[in-house]
Amino acid sequence: MKMGFAVRAKALVAVVLSAGMIALAMPAVAQEVAPEHLALARKYVDLTDRSAIYEVTIVETGIETMRQIVQQNPEIIDQTDAVITKTIEEYKGRKGELLDQFARIYAVRFSMDELQQIVNFYESPVGLKLAQANAEVNVDLQRVMEVFTGNLKREFFAKVRADLRAQGIEI
């Protein structure tokens, strides 16, 4: 009985959170934005696109596709490689579409004045340095988070187990 309630409660929380995320994203897609506002937001996106997220995603998708096809059909590795290489090249030309969507999100959330201040910062020497360092900094931050999360999980579990033990419950 308790298990069913917990599962239903988790499902309800997931539905509510998903609906909330969709509701938050909708205004960014539906709202009209002046072309000059969008252009300024795109300038910001271009200034901060140092990690080449689009290119990395396309290549990772190509590798994953190659792995899937070759596992089942190892005899067509050369043909698959050629087609994947061609497909990656075709997608490289579509980067602007994704960056325009990113820009629209920023344009909806920031005024022209705010975006201008942001662009001015990222065009400054320290802003350029930050944009260039962000990819490496993000990798370092991710490593720190992994260590923190691993430690937190162990410590958290130990604390919960100790508190349960103190109540006479052994796990």
C-alpha contacts under 8 A as a table, 3 or more apart, distances in Angstrom:
res1	aa1	res2	aa2	distance
1	M	4	G	5.31
1	M	5	F	6.48
2	K	5	F	5.14
2	K	6	A	6.22
3	M	6	A	5.12
3	M	7	V	6.23
4	G	7	V	5.17
4	G	8	R	6.14
5	F	8	R	5.10
5	F	9	A	5.95
6	A	9	A	5.02
6	A	10	K	6.12
7	V	10	K	5.17
7	V	11	A	6.15
8	R	11	A	5.01
8	R	12	L	6.06
9	A	12	L	5.05
9	A	13	V	6.16
10	K	13	V	5.09
10	K	14	A	6.14
11	A	14	A	5.05
11	A	15	V	6.20
12	L	15	V	5.08
12	L	16	V	6.13
13	V	16	V	5.11
13	V	17	L	6.03
14	A	17	L	5.16
14	A	18	S	6.00
15	V	18	S	5.11
15	V	19	A	6.07
16	V	19	A	5.16
16	V	20	G	6.11
17	L	20	G	5.00
17	L	21	M	6.17
18	S	21	M	5.13
18	S	22	I	6.19
19	A	22	I	5.12
19	A	23	A	6.06
20	G	23	A	5.02
20	G	24	L	6.16
21	M	24	L	5.10
21	M	25	A	6.23
22	I	25	A	5.11
22	I	26	M	6.10
23	A	26	M	5.28
23	A	27	P	7.43
24	L	27	P	6.54
24	L	28	A	7.77
25	A	28	A	5.54
25	A	29	V	6.82
26	M	29	V	5.29
26	M	30	A	6.07
27	P	30	A	5.16
27	P	31	Q	5.56
27	P	108	V	7.81
28	A	31	Q	5.88
28	A	104	R	6.75
28	A	105	I	5.26
28	A	108	V	5.70
28	A	109	R	7.75
29	V	104	R	7.47
29	V	105	I	7.45
31	Q	108	V	7.19
33	V	37	H	6.48
33	V	38	L	6.36
33	V	104	R	7.53
33	V	107	A	6.96
33	V	108	V	7.01
34	A	37	H	5.18
34	A	38	L	6.27
35	P	38	L	5.03
35	P	39	A	6.04
36	E	39	A	4.91
36	E	40	L	6.21
37	H	40	L	5.26
37	H	41	A	6.33
37	H	107	A	6.13
37	H	111	S	7.89
37	H	112	M	5.83
38	L	41	A	5.06
38	L	42	R	6.08
38	L	103	A	6.26
38	L	104	R	6.07
38	L	107	A	5.66
39	A	42	R	4.97
39	A	43	K	6.16
39	A	103	A	7.82
40	L	43	K	4.98
40	L	44	Y	6.49
40	L	107	A	7.88
40	L	112	M	7.44
40	L	115	L	6.64
40	L	116	Q	7.04
40	L	119	V	7.76
41	A	44	Y	5.13
41	A	45	V	6.36
41	A	103	A	4.83
41	A	104	R	7.03
41	A	106	Y	5.88
41	A	107	A	5.41
41	A	115	L	6.41
42	R	45	V	4.91
42	R	46	D	6.07
42	R	99	L	7.04
42	R	100	D	6.39
42	R	102	F	7.65
42	R	103	A	4.66
42	R	104	R	7.80
43	K	46	D	5.09
43	K	47	L	6.12
43	K	119	V	7.16
44	Y	47	L	5.05
44	Y	48	T	6.27
44	Y	103	A	7.72
44	Y	115	L	7.50
44	Y	118	I	7.24
44	Y	119	V	5.44
44	Y	122	Y	7.53
45	V	48	T	5.28
45	V	49	D	5.97
45	V	99	L	6.80
45	V	102	F	7.08
45	V	103	A	6.17
46	D	49	D	5.24
46	D	99	L	7.78
47	L	50	R	7.63
47	L	119	V	7.75
47	L	122	Y	6.63
47	L	123	E	7.55
47	L	128	L	7.90
47	L	131	A	7.28
48	T	122	Y	7.57
48	T	131	A	5.28
48	T	132	Q	7.88
49	D	52	A	5.79
49	D	53	I	7.44
49	D	131	A	7.70
50	R	131	A	6.41
50	R	132	Q	5.96
50	R	134	N	7.56
50	R	135	A	6.83
51	S	134	N	7.77
51	S	135	A	5.37
52	A	55	E	5.50
52	A	56	V	6.24
53	I	56	V	5.18
53	I	57	T	6.03
54	Y	57	T	5.20
54	Y	58	I	6.25
54	Y	95	K	6.32
54	Y	98	L	7.70
55	E	58	I	5.15
55	E	59	V	6.21
55	E	92	K	6.91
55	E	95	K	7.90
56	V	59	V	5.24
56	V	60	E	6.04
57	T	60	E	5.11
57	T	61	T	6.03
58	I	61	T	5.10
58	I	62	G	6.19
58	I	88	I	6.43
58	I	91	Y	7.30
58	I	92	K	7.78
59	V	62	G	4.95
59	V	63	I	6.21
59	V	88	I	6.90
60	E	63	I	5.08
60	E	64	E	6.14
61	T	64	E	5.08
61	T	65	T	6.05
62	G	65	T	5.09
62	G	66	M	6.05
62	G	84	I	6.03
62	G	85	T	7.85
62	G	88	I	6.91
63	I	66	M	5.03
63	I	67	R	6.14
64	E	67	R	5.10
64	E	68	Q	6.27
65	T	68	Q	5.16
65	T	69	I	6.21
65	T	84	I	7.98
66	M	69	I	5.32
66	M	70	V	5.89
66	M	80	T	6.77
66	M	81	D	7.02
66	M	84	I	7.26
67	R	70	V	5.36
67	R	71	Q	5.95
68	Q	71	Q	5.49
68	Q	72	Q	6.80
69	I	72	Q	5.54
69	I	73	N	5.85
69	I	74	P	7.66
69	I	80	T	7.60
70	V	73	N	4.70
70	V	74	P	4.51
70	V	75	E	7.58
70	V	76	I	6.97
70	V	77	I	5.90
70	V	80	T	7.73
71	Q	74	P	5.94
73	N	76	I	5.95
73	N	77	I	7.48
74	P	77	I	5.63
76	I	79	Q	5.43
76	I	80	T	6.01
77	I	80	T	5.11
77	I	81	D	5.99
78	D	81	D	5.11
78	D	82	A	6.29
79	Q	82	A	5.18
79	Q	83	V	6.26
80	T	83	V	5.17
80	T	84	I	6.00
81	D	84	I	5.17
81	D	85	T	6.06
82	A	85	T	5.18
82	A	86	K	6.23
83	V	86	K	5.06
83	V	87	T	6.06
84	I	87	T	4.97
84	I	88	I	6.06
85	T	88	I	5.19
85	T	89	E	6.36
86	K	89	E	5.17
86	K	90	E	6.39
87	T	90	E	5.02
87	T	91	Y	6.31
88	I	91	Y	5.17
88	I	92	K	6.23
89	E	92	K	5.20
89	E	93	G	7.24
90	E	93	G	6.01
90	E	94	R	7.65
91	Y	94	R	5.33
91	Y	95	K	7.34
92	K	95	K	5.95
93	G	96	G	7.52
94	R	97	E	5.68
94	R	98	L	7.44
95	K	98	L	5.58
95	K	99	L	6.41
96	G	99	L	5.03
96	G	100	D	5.88
97	E	100	D	5.21
97	E	101	Q	6.49
98	L	101	Q	5.13
98	L	102	F	6.38
99	L	102	F	4.91
99	L	103	A	6.09
100	D	103	A	4.93
100	D	104	R	6.19
101	Q	104	R	5.09
101	Q	105	I	6.52
102	F	105	I	5.28
102	F	106	Y	6.59
103	A	106	Y	5.15
103	A	107	A	6.03
104	R	107	A	4.96
104	R	108	V	6.17
105	I	108	V	5.35
105	I	109	R	6.43
106	Y	109	R	5.16
106	Y	110	F	5.88
107	A	110	F	5.40
107	A	111	S	6.84
107	A	112	M	7.66
107	A	115	L	7.72
108	V	111	S	7.54
110	F	113	D	7.98
110	F	114	E	5.78
110	F	115	L	6.04
111	S	114	E	5.12
111	S	115	L	6.13
112	M	115	L	5.12
112	M	116	Q	6.04
113	D	116	Q	5.06
113	D	117	Q	6.29
114	E	117	Q	5.14
114	E	118	I	6.22
115	L	118	I	4.93
115	L	119	V	6.02
116	Q	119	V	5.06
116	Q	120	N	5.99
117	Q	120	N	5.04
117	Q	121	F	6.23
118	I	121	F	5.13
118	I	122	Y	6.30
119	V	122	Y	5.08
119	V	123	E	6.07
120	N	123	E	5.14
120	N	124	S	6.35
121	F	124	S	5.19
121	F	126	V	7.62
121	F	127	G	5.25
122	Y	125	P	7.71
122	Y	126	V	7.42
122	Y	127	G	3.88
122	Y	128	L	5.43
122	Y	130	L	7.83
122	Y	131	A	7.14
123	E	127	G	5.92
123	E	128	L	5.95
124	S	127	G	5.04
124	S	128	L	6.06
125	P	128	L	5.15
125	P	129	K	6.18
126	V	129	K	4.96
126	V	130	L	6.11
127	G	130	L	5.01
127	G	131	A	6.15
128	L	131	A	5.12
128	L	132	Q	6.14
129	K	132	Q	5.14
129	K	133	A	6.04
130	L	133	A	5.09
130	L	134	N	5.87
131	A	134	N	5.31
131	A	135	A	7.92
132	Q	135	A	7.01
133	A	136	E	5.52
133	A	137	V	5.93
134	N	137	V	4.91
134	N	138	N	5.83
135	A	138	N	5.16
135	A	139	V	6.45
136	E	139	V	5.16
136	E	140	D	6.36
137	V	140	D	5.04
137	V	141	L	6.01
138	N	141	L	4.91
138	N	142	Q	5.98
139	V	142	Q	5.06
139	V	143	R	6.34
140	D	143	R	5.14
140	D	144	V	6.33
141	L	144	V	5.07
141	L	145	M	6.11
142	Q	145	M	5.00
142	Q	146	E	6.15
143	R	146	E	5.08
143	R	147	V	6.40
144	V	147	V	5.26
144	V	148	F	6.06
145	M	148	F	4.91
145	M	149	T	5.81
146	E	149	T	5.11
146	E	150	G	6.10
147	V	150	G	5.16
147	V	151	N	6.17
148	F	151	N	5.19
148	F	152	L	5.90
149	T	152	L	4.94
149	T	153	K	6.02
150	G	153	K	5.32
150	G	154	R	6.48
151	N	154	R	5.30
151	N	155	E	6.06
152	L	155	E	5.10
152	L	156	F	5.66
153	K	156	F	5.16
153	K	157	F	5.99
154	R	157	F	5.30
154	R	158	A	6.10
155	E	158	A	5.06
155	E	159	K	6.10
156	F	159	K	5.15
156	F	160	V	6.22
157	F	160	V	5.18
157	F	161	R	6.02
158	A	161	R	5.07
158	A	162	A	6.00
159	K	162	A	5.05
159	K	163	D	6.11
160	V	163	D	5.12
160	V	164	L	6.13
161	R	164	L	5.09
161	R	165	R	6.08
161	R	170	E	7.77
161	R	171	I	6.88
162	A	165	R	4.97
162	A	166	A	6.17
163	D	166	A	5.03
163	D	167	Q	6.57
164	L	167	Q	5.05
164	L	168	G	6.50
164	L	169	I	5.14
164	L	170	E	6.89
165	R	168	G	4.88
165	R	169	I	4.87
165	R	170	E	5.52
165	R	171	I	7.85
166	A	169	I	7.29
